[in-house]
Amino acid sequence: MKGFDGASPEHIHMLRVEQLRMIQSIITRMAGNSGMMKRYFLILALAVVGISSAQEYRELILFAMAVSAIFACLDGAYLALERRYRMLYDRVRNGDWSEPPDFSLAIDKEIASKARILPTIFSWSVFWLYGLVIILLAMIYYYPRL
């Protein structure tokens, strides 16, 4: 790699570790955003249920169901992207440590094909939360006095 010719093995090792830190910071940020999205979603869902039950405005429940599906898609997209960066991390970690890193954070087609958004939406960490809330909202909509 240009600019690293003649670099010592220790220097190359330090650069590799720095590249891994960069990727890990992306993974941490994605996981934090996913958790924050789940918190916002639960607050919004509870607020809509409270308002709709207090005001006898059941159509808000339908709105909350649609918003739940949108949040599930967004959360699935964050989780898929996080998984892609975990795969990139593993690729860099298992790569040739005698060569200087390229510091590329791009996700190639091979990694992208392994962590797709739709299957991620149906993973346990996304589907069970949003699916359960959608089912509960449907029960509240169809059986308001249970």
C-alpha positions as a printed Julia matrix, in Angstrom:
146×3 Matrix{Float64}:
   0.0     0.0    0.0
   1.33    3.4   -0.94
   2.59    5.44   1.99
   3.37    2.45   4.18
   6.34    1.03   2.26
   9.03   -0.05   4.67
   6.77    0.23   7.73
   7.82   -1.91  10.65
   5.65   -4.89  11.65
   4.85   -3.13  14.92
   3.62   -0.06  13.05
   1.51   -2.2   10.7
   0.07   -4.01  13.73
  -0.8    -0.68  15.36
  -2.52    0.47  12.15
  -4.53   -2.76  11.96
  -5.68   -2.33  15.54
  -6.69    1.25  14.75
  -8.74    0.07  11.77
 -10.48   -2.47  14.01
 -11.24    0.32  16.51
 -12.81    2.39  13.74
 -15.06   -0.49  12.71
 -15.93   -1.26  16.34
 -17.01    2.33  16.89
 -19.43    2.02  13.96
 -20.82   -1.22  15.39
 -21.27    0.39  18.81
 -23.04    3.39  17.3
 -25.4     1.14  15.28
 -26.26   -0.91  18.39
 -26.91    2.29  20.35
 -29.18    3.65  17.64
 -31.14    0.42  17.56
 -31.65    0.52  21.32
 -32.67    4.17  21.19
 -35.16    3.38  18.43
 -36.73    0.64  20.56
 -37.11    3.06  23.48
 -38.73    5.75  21.31
 -41.04    3.18  19.8
 -42.24    1.88  23.17
 -42.84    5.41  24.44
 -44.81    6.3   21.31
 -46.84    3.07  21.38
 -47.75    3.52  25.06
 -48.69    7.17  24.5
 -50.96    6.27  21.59
 -52.67    3.52  23.58
 -53.17    5.89  26.5
 -54.58    8.68  24.35
 -56.81    6.37  22.32
 -58.28    4.74  25.41
 -58.82    8.03  27.23
 -60.38    9.78  24.24
 -62.24    6.76  22.79
 -60.42    7.4   19.53
 -59.66    3.87  18.39
 -58.34    4.88  14.95
 -55.14    5.95  16.66
 -54.49    2.26  17.31
 -54.38    1.66  13.54
 -51.9     4.51  13.24
 -49.79    2.93  15.99
 -49.83   -0.4   14.15
 -48.54    1.27  10.98
 -45.88    3.13  12.95
 -44.88   -0.17  14.57
 -44.28   -1.71  11.17
 -42.2     1.31  10.09
 -40.11    1.16  13.26
 -39.6    -2.59  12.74
 -38.26   -1.92   9.23
 -35.94    0.83  10.48
 -34.69   -1.29  13.35
 -34.14   -4.2   10.97
 -32.13   -1.94   8.67
 -29.93   -0.82  11.58
 -29.43   -4.42  12.7
 -28.57   -5.57   9.17
 -26.03   -2.77   8.84
 -24.56   -3.63  12.24
 -24.22   -7.27  11.18
 -22.49   -6.2    7.97
 -19.92   -4.23   9.92
 -19.4    -7.18  12.26
 -18.58   -9.27   9.19
 -16.19   -6.57   7.97
 -14.59   -6.55  11.42
 -14.08  -10.31  11.23
 -12.62  -10.0    7.74
 -10.1    -7.4    8.89
  -9.34   -9.34  12.07
  -8.71  -12.56  10.15
  -6.82  -10.83   7.32
  -3.1   -10.8    6.64
  -1.53   -8.82   9.49
   1.78   -8.51   7.66
   0.16   -6.18   5.11
  -0.78   -2.58   5.96
  -4.54   -1.92   6.23
  -6.45   -0.06   3.55
  -8.76    1.63   6.11
 -11.74    0.97   3.87
 -15.06    0.93   5.68
 -17.03    0.03   2.56
 -19.33   -2.97   2.65
 -18.88   -5.09  -0.46
 -21.58   -7.13  -2.2
 -20.45  -10.4   -0.62
 -20.97   -9.09   2.91
 -24.16   -7.23   1.97
 -25.68  -10.42   0.55
 -25.13  -12.26   3.85
 -26.93   -9.69   6.07
 -30.08   -8.65   4.28
 -32.75   -6.4    5.79
 -35.88   -8.53   5.37
 -34.55  -11.62   7.19
 -33.21   -9.31   9.88
 -36.69   -7.86  10.48
 -37.83  -11.39  11.35
 -34.93  -12.0   13.75
 -35.72  -12.49  17.43
 -34.48   -9.05  18.5
 -36.76   -7.18  16.07
 -39.75   -9.39  15.34
 -40.64  -10.35  18.88
 -40.77   -6.79  20.18
 -42.58   -5.16  17.27
 -44.67   -8.21  16.4
 -45.87   -8.58  19.97
 -46.78   -4.9   20.18
 -48.66   -5.1   16.87
 -50.59   -8.12  18.14
 -51.4    -6.33  21.41
 -52.5    -3.23  19.52
 -54.75   -5.36  17.3
 -56.29   -6.95  20.37
 -56.92   -3.51  21.9
 -58.48   -2.31  18.62
 -60.75   -5.3   18.09
 -61.54   -6.02  21.74
 -61.43   -2.62  23.47
 -63.14   -3.74  26.68
 -61.06   -6.83  27.54
